[in-house]
Amino acid sequence: MTYEIACMACGASLYSGFDLKSPSDVLKSVDFKCRKCGVRLAPAKYLVEVRKLDGSFA
Ligand SMILES: [Zn+2]
């Protein structure tokens, strides 16, 4: 199982890996900004999406 945390504005992947990280940790590592679209990612609002990727995209 792979987890992905993605920007909800543009869908860019901010983190993906086998460890489920907390969104605030991931956001901190990217300076609370999406590297692709530049939107400000507020931890309080959780403008991120945690996806479980099992290869089916169902
Ligand atoms: Zn984005």
N, CA, C, O and the ligand as a Tripos MOL2 file, in Angstrom:
@<TRIPOS>MOLECULE
protein
  233   231    59     0     0
PROTEIN
NO_CHARGES

@<TRIPOS>ATOM
      1 N           0.8470   -1.1990    0.0000 N.3       1 MET1
      2 CA          0.0000    0.0000    0.0000 C.3       1 MET1
      3 C           0.8750    1.2400    0.0000 C.2       1 MET1
      4 O           1.7960    1.3690    0.8070 O.2       1 MET1
      5 N           0.5790    2.1390   -0.9070 N.am      2 THR2
      6 CA          1.3100    3.3950   -0.9750 C.3       2 THR2
      7 C           0.3720    4.5360   -0.6140 C.2       2 THR2
      8 O          -0.7850    4.5740   -1.0340 O.2       2 THR2
      9 N           0.8930    5.4480    0.1630 N.am      3 TYR3
     10 CA          0.0950    6.6140    0.5160 C.3       3 TYR3
     11 C           0.5850    7.8220   -0.2590 C.2       3 TYR3
     12 O           1.7780    7.9650   -0.5270 O.2       3 TYR3
     13 N          -0.3340    8.6710   -0.6090 N.am      4 GLU4
     14 CA          0.0410    9.8920   -1.2950 C.3       4 GLU4
     15 C          -0.7130   11.0570   -0.6770 C.2       4 GLU4
     16 O          -1.9100   10.9740   -0.4020 O.2       4 GLU4
     17 N           0.0090   12.1290   -0.4690 N.am      5 ILE5
     18 CA         -0.6290   13.3650   -0.0230 C.3       5 ILE5
     19 C          -0.4950   14.3600   -1.1530 C.2       5 ILE5
     20 O           0.6070   14.6700   -1.6070 O.2       5 ILE5
     21 N          -1.6340   14.8560   -1.6000 N.am      6 ALA6
     22 CA         -1.6490   15.6630   -2.8110 C.3       6 ALA6
     23 C          -2.2930   17.0140   -2.5620 C.2       6 ALA6
     24 O          -3.1730   17.1570   -1.7130 O.2       6 ALA6
     25 N          -1.8400   17.9960   -3.3160 N.am      7 CYS7
     26 CA         -2.4470   19.3190   -3.3190 C.3       7 CYS7
     27 C          -3.8580   19.2130   -3.8720 C.2       7 CYS7
     28 O          -4.0730   18.6380   -4.9390 O.2       7 CYS7
     29 N          -4.8300   19.7750   -3.1380 N.am      8 MET8
     30 CA         -6.1990   19.6780   -3.6280 C.3       8 MET8
     31 C          -6.4740   20.6800   -4.7380 C.2       8 MET8
     32 O          -7.4670   20.5530   -5.4530 O.2       8 MET8
     33 N          -5.6140   21.6630   -4.8890 N.am      9 ALA9
     34 CA         -5.8410   22.6640   -5.9260 C.3       9 ALA9
     35 C          -5.4370   22.1360   -7.2970 C.2       9 ALA9
     36 O          -6.1640   22.3130   -8.2750 O.2       9 ALA9
     37 N          -4.2890   21.4940   -7.3660 N.am     10 CYS10
     38 CA         -3.7940   21.0760   -8.6810 C.3      10 CYS10
     39 C          -3.5470   19.5760   -8.7580 C.2      10 CYS10
     40 O          -3.2940   19.0430   -9.8390 O.2      10 CYS10
     41 N          -3.6170   18.9010   -7.6350 N.am     11 GLY11
     42 CA         -3.4460   17.4550   -7.6650 C.3      11 GLY11
     43 C          -2.0030   16.9850   -7.6410 C.2      11 GLY11
     44 O          -1.7360   15.7850   -7.7080 O.2      11 GLY11
     45 N          -1.0690   17.9250   -7.5460 N.am     12 ALA12
     46 CA          0.3340   17.5400   -7.5080 C.3      12 ALA12
     47 C           0.6230   16.7280   -6.2490 C.2      12 ALA12
     48 O           0.1000   17.0190   -5.1740 O.2      12 ALA12
     49 N           1.4420   15.7330   -6.3970 N.am     13 SER13
     50 CA          1.7970   14.9060   -5.2670 C.3      13 SER13
     51 C           2.8310   15.6130   -4.4040 C.2      13 SER13
     52 O           3.8900   16.0060   -4.8910 O.2      13 SER13
     53 N           2.5240   15.7740   -3.1250 N.am     14 LEU14
     54 CA          3.4650   16.4100   -2.2100 C.3      14 LEU14
     55 C           4.3030   15.3660   -1.5000 C.2      14 LEU14
     56 O           5.4450   15.6180   -1.1140 O.2      14 LEU14
     57 N           3.7310   14.2130   -1.3370 N.am     15 TYR15
     58 CA          4.4430   13.1130   -0.6990 C.3      15 TYR15
     59 C           3.8220   11.8140   -1.1800 C.2      15 TYR15
     60 O           2.6020   11.7010   -1.2990 O.2      15 TYR15
     61 N           4.6480   10.8650   -1.4480 N.am     16 SER16
     62 CA          4.1120    9.5310   -1.6360 C.3      16 SER16
     63 C           5.1220    8.5390   -1.1150 C.2      16 SER16
     64 O           6.3290    8.7190   -1.2790 O.2      16 SER16
     65 N           4.6360    7.5110   -0.5000 N.am     17 GLY17
     66 CA          5.5350    6.5330    0.0650 C.3      17 GLY17
     67 C           4.7520    5.4990    0.8420 C.2      17 GLY17
     68 O           3.5220    5.5090    0.8740 O.2      17 GLY17
     69 N           5.4910    4.6140    1.4620 N.am     18 PHE18
     70 CA          4.8390    3.5160    2.1590 C.3      18 PHE18
     71 C           4.4390    3.8830    3.5850 C.2      18 PHE18
     72 O           3.6310    3.1970    4.2110 O.2      18 PHE18
     73 N           5.0140    4.9740    4.0910 N.am     19 ASP19
     74 CA          4.6750    5.3890    5.4480 C.3      19 ASP19
     75 C           3.5690    6.4250    5.3960 C.2      19 ASP19
     76 O           3.6210    7.3740    4.6130 O.2      19 ASP19
     77 N           2.5800    6.2320    6.2300 N.am     20 LEU20
     78 CA          1.5270    7.2400    6.3320 C.3      20 LEU20
     79 C           2.0190    8.3700    7.2260 C.2      20 LEU20
     80 O           2.1860    8.1960    8.4330 O.2      20 LEU20
     81 N           2.2460    9.5130    6.6280 N.am     21 LYS21
     82 CA          2.7200   10.6580    7.3950 C.3      21 LYS21
     83 C           1.5550   11.5710    7.6980 C.2      21 LYS21
     84 O           0.5460   11.5630    6.9940 O.2      21 LYS21
     85 N           1.6950   12.3510    8.7380 N.am     22 SER22
     86 CA          0.6320   13.3000    9.0140 C.3      22 SER22
     87 C           0.7460   14.4500    8.0240 C.2      22 SER22
     88 O           1.8480   14.8820    7.6860 O.2      22 SER22
     89 N          -0.4060   14.9470    7.5590 N.am     23 PRO23
     90 CA         -0.3770   16.0410    6.5880 C.3      23 PRO23
     91 C           0.4390   17.2310    7.0730 C.2      23 PRO23
     92 O           1.1210   17.8720    6.2730 O.2      23 PRO23
     93 N           0.3850   17.5390    8.3700 N.am     24 SER24
     94 CA          1.1220   18.7240    8.8320 C.3      24 SER24
     95 C           2.6290   18.5210    8.7210 C.2      24 SER24
     96 O           3.3570   19.4770    8.4530 O.2      24 SER24
     97 N           3.1070   17.3020    8.9200 N.am     25 ASP25
     98 CA          4.5320   17.0320    8.7430 C.3      25 ASP25
     99 C           4.9460   17.2120    7.2940 C.2      25 ASP25
    100 O           5.9970   17.7800    6.9950 O.2      25 ASP25
    101 N           4.1020   16.7210    6.4040 N.am     26 VAL26
    102 CA          4.4100   16.8410    4.9800 C.3      26 VAL26
    103 C           4.3680   18.3030    4.5510 C.2      26 VAL26
    104 O           5.2250   18.7690    3.7990 O.2      26 VAL26
    105 N           3.3600   19.0160    5.0390 N.am     27 LEU27
    106 CA          3.2520   20.4320    4.6690 C.3      27 LEU27
    107 C           4.4460   21.2250    5.1800 C.2      27 LEU27
    108 O           4.9480   22.1210    4.5000 O.2      27 LEU27
    109 N           4.8870   20.8950    6.3600 N.am     28 LYS28
    110 CA          6.0490   21.5830    6.9050 C.3      28 LYS28
    111 C           7.2700   21.3800    6.0040 C.2      28 LYS28
    112 O           8.0650   22.2970    5.7980 O.2      28 LYS28
    113 N           7.4020   20.1790    5.4790 N.am     29 SER29
    114 CA          8.5670   19.8630    4.6600 C.3      29 SER29
    115 C           8.5300   20.5770    3.3120 C.2      29 SER29
    116 O           9.5620   20.7100    2.6530 O.2      29 SER29
    117 N           7.3620   21.0330    2.9000 N.am     30 VAL30
    118 CA          7.2830   21.7760    1.6350 C.3      30 VAL30
    119 C           6.9930   23.2620    1.8770 C.2      30 VAL30
    120 O           6.5500   23.9780    0.9790 O.2      30 VAL30
    121 N           7.2590   23.7130    3.1280 N.am     31 ASP31
    122 CA          7.0640   25.1250    3.4690 C.3      31 ASP31
    123 C           5.6250   25.5770    3.3250 C.2      31 ASP31
    124 O           5.3620   26.7490    3.0550 O.2      31 ASP31
    125 N           4.6950   24.6600    3.5030 N.am     32 PHE32
    126 CA          3.2630   24.9730    3.4540 C.3      32 PHE32
    127 C           2.8380   25.5620    2.1140 C.2      32 PHE32
    128 O           1.8690   26.3150    2.0220 O.2      32 PHE32
    129 N           3.5810   25.2000    1.0910 N.am     33 LYS33
    130 CA          3.2430   25.6870   -0.2380 C.3      33 LYS33
    131 C           3.3570   24.5500   -1.2360 C.2      33 LYS33
    132 O           4.2510   23.7090   -1.1540 O.2      33 LYS33
    133 N           2.4270   24.5480   -2.1780 N.am     34 CYS34
    134 CA          2.5230   23.5750   -3.2490 C.3      34 CYS34
    135 C           3.6460   23.9890   -4.1910 C.2      34 CYS34
    136 O           3.7120   25.1330   -4.6410 O.2      34 CYS34
    137 N           4.5260   23.0370   -4.4780 N.am     35 ARG35
    138 CA          5.6490   23.3650   -5.3430 C.3      35 ARG35
    139 C           5.2170   23.5740   -6.7830 C.2      35 ARG35
    140 O           5.9220   24.2130   -7.5620 O.2      35 ARG35
    141 N           4.0700   23.0400   -7.1330 N.am     36 LYS36
    142 CA          3.6470   23.1340   -8.5210 C.3      36 LYS36
    143 C           2.8230   24.3970   -8.7850 C.2      36 LYS36
    144 O           3.1590   25.1890   -9.6660 O.2      36 LYS36
    145 N           1.7410   24.5830   -8.0170 N.am     37 CYS37
    146 CA          0.8530   25.7070   -8.3100 C.3      37 CYS37
    147 C           1.0460   26.8680   -7.3430 C.2      37 CYS37
    148 O           0.4940   27.9470   -7.5590 O.2      37 CYS37
    149 N           1.8150   26.6640   -6.2890 N.am     38 GLY38
    150 CA          2.1370   27.7590   -5.3790 C.3      38 GLY38
    151 C           1.0510   28.1010   -4.3800 C.2      38 GLY38
    152 O           1.1880   29.0640   -3.6250 O.2      38 GLY38
    153 N          -0.0300   27.3280   -4.3590 N.am     39 VAL39
    154 CA         -1.1050   27.6150   -3.4280 C.3      39 VAL39
    155 C          -0.6070   27.4030   -1.9950 C.2      39 VAL39
    156 O           0.2080   26.5180   -1.7370 O.2      39 VAL39
    157 N          -1.0980   28.2110   -1.0860 N.am     40 ARG40
    158 CA         -0.7160   28.0700    0.3060 C.3      40 ARG40
    159 C          -1.5230   26.9350    0.9210 C.2      40 ARG40
    160 O          -2.7500   26.9150    0.8360 O.2      40 ARG40
    161 N          -0.8420   26.0200    1.5220 N.am     41 LEU41
    162 CA         -1.4780   24.8400    2.0770 C.3      41 LEU41
    163 C          -1.5530   24.9860    3.5880 C.2      41 LEU41
    164 O          -0.5500   24.8420    4.2870 O.2      41 LEU41
    165 N          -2.7240   25.2680    4.0750 N.am     42 ALA42
    166 CA         -2.9080   25.4970    5.5030 C.3      42 ALA42
    167 C          -3.1900   24.1920    6.2160 C.2      42 ALA42
    168 O          -4.1420   23.4890    5.8760 O.2      42 ALA42
    169 N          -2.3680   23.8590    7.2050 N.am     43 PRO43
    170 CA         -2.5850   22.5950    7.9320 C.3      43 PRO43
    171 C          -3.9450   22.5560    8.6030 C.2      43 PRO43
    172 O          -4.5670   21.4970    8.6880 O.2      43 PRO43
    173 N          -4.4130   23.7040    9.0810 N.am     44 ALA44
    174 CA         -5.6840   23.7230    9.7940 C.3      44 ALA44
    175 C          -6.8380   23.3610    8.8740 C.2      44 ALA44
    176 O          -7.8320   22.7740    9.3010 O.2      44 ALA44
    177 N          -6.6950   23.7110    7.6350 N.am     45 LYS45
    178 CA         -7.7690   23.4240    6.6900 C.3      45 LYS45
    179 C          -7.5750   22.0850    5.9830 C.2      45 LYS45
    180 O          -8.4840   21.5670    5.3330 O.2      45 LYS45
    181 N          -6.3890   21.5490    6.1240 N.am     46 TYR46
    182 CA         -6.0890   20.2730    5.4760 C.3      46 TYR46
    183 C          -6.4130   20.3050    3.9920 C.2      46 TYR46
    184 O          -7.1770   19.4860    3.4800 O.2      46 TYR46
    185 N          -5.8180   21.2630    3.3280 N.am     47 LEU47
    186 CA         -6.0290   21.3600    1.8960 C.3      47 LEU47
    187 C          -5.1640   20.3550    1.1590 C.2      47 LEU47
    188 O          -4.5030   20.6560    0.1650 O.2      47 LEU47
    189 N          -5.2030   19.1750    1.6870 N.am     48 VAL48
    190 CA         -4.4550   18.0990    1.0670 C.3      48 VAL48
    191 C          -5.3510   16.8740    1.0810 C.2      48 VAL48
    192 O          -6.3650   16.8180    1.7770 O.2      48 VAL48
    193 N          -4.9620   15.9480    0.3290 N.am     49 GLU49
    194 CA         -5.7550   14.7530    0.1600 C.3      49 GLU49
    195 C          -4.8380   13.5650    0.4140 C.2      49 GLU49
    196 O          -3.7520   13.4720   -0.1580 O.2      49 GLU49
    197 N          -5.2790   12.6750    1.2630 N.am     50 VAL50
    198 CA         -4.4930   11.4670    1.4840 C.3      50 VAL50
    199 C          -5.1280   10.3490    0.6790 C.2      50 VAL50
    200 O          -6.2930    9.9980    0.8700 O.2      50 VAL50
    201 N          -4.3530    9.8160   -0.2000 N.am     51 ARG51
    202 CA         -4.8670    8.7580   -1.0570 C.3      51 ARG51
    203 C          -4.1850    7.4560   -0.6920 C.2      51 ARG51
    204 O          -2.9960    7.4240   -0.3740 O.2      51 ARG51
    205 N          -4.9250    6.4280   -0.7400 N.am     52 LYS52
    206 CA         -4.3230    5.1080   -0.6490 C.3      52 LYS52
    207 C          -4.2240    4.5650   -2.0660 C.2      52 LYS52
    208 O          -5.2300    4.3450   -2.7420 O.2      52 LYS52
    209 N          -3.0170    4.3590   -2.4840 N.am     53 LEU53
    210 CA         -2.8050    3.8890   -3.8410 C.3      53 LEU53
    211 C          -2.6020    2.3830   -3.8070 C.2      53 LEU53
    212 O          -1.6140    1.8880   -3.2630 O.2      53 LEU53
    213 N          -3.5260    1.6770   -4.3800 N.am     54 ASP54
    214 CA         -3.3450    0.2300   -4.4480 C.3      54 ASP54
    215 C          -3.2220   -0.2200   -5.8890 C.2      54 ASP54
    216 O          -3.2770   -1.4090   -6.2020 O.2      54 ASP54
    217 N          -3.0550    0.7700   -6.7610 N.am     55 GLY55
    218 CA         -2.8460    0.4230   -8.1650 C.3      55 GLY55
    219 C          -4.1190    0.3710   -8.9790 C.2      55 GLY55
    220 O          -4.0700    0.2680  -10.2050 O.2      55 GLY55
    221 N          -5.2690    0.4420   -8.3070 N.am     56 SER56
    222 CA         -6.5120    0.2940   -9.0710 C.3      56 SER56
    223 C          -7.1500    1.6410   -9.4100 C.2      56 SER56
    224 O          -7.9400    1.7270  -10.3510 O.2      56 SER56
    225 N          -6.8200    2.6900   -8.6590 N.am     57 PHE57
    226 CA         -7.4010    4.0030   -8.8440 C.3      57 PHE57
    227 C          -8.9250    3.9590   -8.8360 C.2      57 PHE57
    228 O          -9.5720    4.7470   -9.5270 O.2      57 PHE57
    229 N          -9.4780    3.0840   -8.0930 N.am     58 ALA58
    230 CA        -10.9300    2.9310   -8.0780 C.3      58 ALA58
    231 C         -11.5790    4.0590   -7.2790 C.2      58 ALA58
    232 O         -12.8020    4.1020   -7.1520 O.2      58 ALA58
    233 ZN         -0.9300   22.6250   -6.1950 Zn       59 ZN59
@<TRIPOS>BOND
     1     1     2 1
     2     2     3 1
     3     3     4 2
     4     3     5 am
     5     5     6 1
     6     6     7 1
     7     7     8 2
     8     7     9 am
     9     9    10 1
    10    10    11 1
    11    11    12 2
    12    11    13 am
    13    13    14 1
    14    14    15 1
    15    15    16 2
    16    15    17 am
    17    17    18 1
    18    18    19 1
    19    19    20 2
    20    19    21 am
    21    21    22 1
    22    22    23 1
    23    23    24 2
    24    23    25 am
    25    25    26 1
    26    26    27 1
    27    27    28 2
    28    27    29 am
    29    29    30 1
    30    30    31 1
    31    31    32 2
    32    31    33 am
    33    33    34 1
    34    34    35 1
    35    35    36 2
    36    35    37 am
    37    37    38 1
    38    38    39 1
    39    39    40 2
    40    39    41 am
    41    41    42 1
    42    42    43 1
    43    43    44 2
    44    43    45 am
    45    45    46 1
    46    46    47 1
    47    47    48 2
    48    47    49 am
    49    49    50 1
    50    50    51 1
    51    51    52 2
    52    51    53 am
    53    53    54 1
    54    54    55 1
    55    55    56 2
    56    55    57 am
    57    57    58 1
    58    58    59 1
    59    59    60 2
    60    59    61 am
    61    61    62 1
    62    62    63 1
    63    63    64 2
    64    63    65 am
    65    65    66 1
    66    66    67 1
    67    67    68 2
    68    67    69 am
    69    69    70 1
    70    70    71 1
    71    71    72 2
    72    71    73 am
    73    73    74 1
    74    74    75 1
    75    75    76 2
    76    75    77 am
    77    77    78 1
    78    78    79 1
    79    79    80 2
    80    79    81 am
    81    81    82 1
    82    82    83 1
    83    83    84 2
    84    83    85 am
    85    85    86 1
    86    86    87 1
    87    87    88 2
    88    87    89 am
    89    89    90 1
    90    90    91 1
    91    91    92 2
    92    91    93 am
    93    93    94 1
    94    94    95 1
    95    95    96 2
    96    95    97 am
    97    97    98 1
    98    98    99 1
    99    99   100 2
   100    99   101 am
   101   101   102 1
   102   102   103 1
   103   103   104 2
   104   103   105 am
   105   105   106 1
   106   106   107 1
   107   107   108 2
   108   107   109 am
   109   109   110 1
   110   110   111 1
   111   111   112 2
   112   111   113 am
   113   113   114 1
   114   114   115 1
   115   115   116 2
   116   115   117 am
   117   117   118 1
   118   118   119 1
   119   119   120 2
   120   119   121 am
   121   121   122 1
   122   122   123 1
   123   123   124 2
   124   123   125 am
   125   125   126 1
   126   126   127 1
   127   127   128 2
   128   127   129 am
   129   129   130 1
   130   130   131 1
   131   131   132 2
   132   131   133 am
   133   133   134 1
   134   134   135 1
   135   135   136 2
   136   135   137 am
   137   137   138 1
   138   138   139 1
   139   139   140 2
   140   139   141 am
   141   141   142 1
   142   142   143 1
   143   143   144 2
   144   143   145 am
   145   145   146 1
   146   146   147 1
   147   147   148 2
   148   147   149 am
   149   149   150 1
   150   150   151 1
   151   151   152 2
   152   151   153 am
   153   153   154 1
   154   154   155 1
   155   155   156 2
   156   155   157 am
   157   157   158 1
   158   158   159 1
   159   159   160 2
   160   159   161 am
   161   161   162 1
   162   162   163 1
   163   163   164 2
   164   163   165 am
   165   165   166 1
   166   166   167 1
   167   167   168 2
   168   167   169 am
   169   169   170 1
   170   170   171 1
   171   171   172 2
   172   171   173 am
   173   173   174 1
   174   174   175 1
   175   175   176 2
   176   175   177 am
   177   177   178 1
   178   178   179 1
   179   179   180 2
   180   179   181 am
   181   181   182 1
   182   182   183 1
   183   183   184 2
   184   183   185 am
   185   185   186 1
   186   186   187 1
   187   187   188 2
   188   187   189 am
   189   189   190 1
   190   190   191 1
   191   191   192 2
   192   191   193 am
   193   193   194 1
   194   194   195 1
   195   195   196 2
   196   195   197 am
   197   197   198 1
   198   198   199 1
   199   199   200 2
   200   199   201 am
   201   201   202 1
   202   202   203 1
   203   203   204 2
   204   203   205 am
   205   205   206 1
   206   206   207 1
   207   207   208 2
   208   207   209 am
   209   209   210 1
   210   210   211 1
   211   211   212 2
   212   211   213 am
   213   213   214 1
   214   214   215 1
   215   215   216 2
   216   215   217 am
   217   217   218 1
   218   218   219 1
   219   219   220 2
   220   219   221 am
   221   221   222 1
   222   222   223 1
   223   223   224 2
   224   223   225 am
   225   225   226 1
   226   226   227 1
   227   227   228 2
   228   227   229 am
   229   229   230 1
   230   230   231 1
   231   231   232 2
@<TRIPOS>SUBSTRUCTURE
     1 MET1         2 RESIDUE 1 A MET
     2 THR2         6 RESIDUE 1 A THR
     3 TYR3        10 RESIDUE 1 A TYR
     4 GLU4        14 RESIDUE 1 A GLU
     5 ILE5        18 RESIDUE 1 A ILE
     6 ALA6        22 RESIDUE 1 A ALA
     7 CYS7        26 RESIDUE 1 A CYS
     8 MET8        30 RESIDUE 1 A MET
     9 ALA9        34 RESIDUE 1 A ALA
    10 CYS10       38 RESIDUE 1 A CYS
    11 GLY11       42 RESIDUE 1 A GLY
    12 ALA12       46 RESIDUE 1 A ALA
    13 SER13       50 RESIDUE 1 A SER
    14 LEU14       54 RESIDUE 1 A LEU
    15 TYR15       58 RESIDUE 1 A TYR
    16 SER16       62 RESIDUE 1 A SER
    17 GLY17       66 RESIDUE 1 A GLY
    18 PHE18       70 RESIDUE 1 A PHE
    19 ASP19       74 RESIDUE 1 A ASP
    20 LEU20       78 RESIDUE 1 A LEU
    21 LYS21       82 RESIDUE 1 A LYS
    22 SER22       86 RESIDUE 1 A SER
    23 PRO23       90 RESIDUE 1 A PRO
    24 SER24       94 RESIDUE 1 A SER
    25 ASP25       98 RESIDUE 1 A ASP
    26 VAL26      102 RESIDUE 1 A VAL
    27 LEU27      106 RESIDUE 1 A LEU
    28 LYS28      110 RESIDUE 1 A LYS
    29 SER29      114 RESIDUE 1 A SER
    30 VAL30      118 RESIDUE 1 A VAL
    31 ASP31      122 RESIDUE 1 A ASP
    32 PHE32      126 RESIDUE 1 A PHE
    33 LYS33      130 RESIDUE 1 A LYS
    34 CYS34      134 RESIDUE 1 A CYS
    35 ARG35      138 RESIDUE 1 A ARG
    36 LYS36      142 RESIDUE 1 A LYS
    37 CYS37      146 RESIDUE 1 A CYS
    38 GLY38      150 RESIDUE 1 A GLY
    39 VAL39      154 RESIDUE 1 A VAL
    40 ARG40      158 RESIDUE 1 A ARG
    41 LEU41      162 RESIDUE 1 A LEU
    42 ALA42      166 RESIDUE 1 A ALA
    43 PRO43      170 RESIDUE 1 A PRO
    44 ALA44      174 RESIDUE 1 A ALA
    45 LYS45      178 RESIDUE 1 A LYS
    46 TYR46      182 RESIDUE 1 A TYR
    47 LEU47      186 RESIDUE 1 A LEU
    48 VAL48      190 RESIDUE 1 A VAL
    49 GLU49      194 RESIDUE 1 A GLU
    50 VAL50      198 RESIDUE 1 A VAL
    51 ARG51      202 RESIDUE 1 A ARG
    52 LYS52      206 RESIDUE 1 A LYS
    53 LEU53      210 RESIDUE 1 A LEU
    54 ASP54      214 RESIDUE 1 A ASP
    55 GLY55      218 RESIDUE 1 A GLY
    56 SER56      222 RESIDUE 1 A SER
    57 PHE57      226 RESIDUE 1 A PHE
    58 ALA58      230 RESIDUE 1 A ALA
    59 ZN59       233 GROUP 0 **** ****
